[in-house]
């Protein structure tokens, strides 16, 4: 397999494989997944291609999340007639998705940050 010239080699590696990203990998993503025509693909700089691939990945994530939320909403509608009288079923009662969870606060990190800030402010008025 032919690889990008040394000045174009990405700092990123293919996830889990430890192999550098090859030109063939980029062509598969650009032409196959993103849907660029060959002329447009070859006119892109490496930086532009990476941004396009990241944007496409973000779009796919949004689409996946919308599909899962729609499925959860449909399940809520289907289960509502079977709920006890006076009880309402909400979509979040059925499932909470990872992107909906609040990030956990890291107490150790907060304490360390507090100590660093305290140390910087000691000598100042």
Protein Blocks (a to p, Z undefined) as FASTA:
>chain_A
ZZddfklpcfbdcehklpacdfklmmmmmmmmnopafklmmmpcfklmmmmmmmmmmmmm
mmmmmmmmmmmmmmmmmmmmmpcehiacdfklmpccfklpccdddfklmmmmmmmmmmmm
mmpZZ
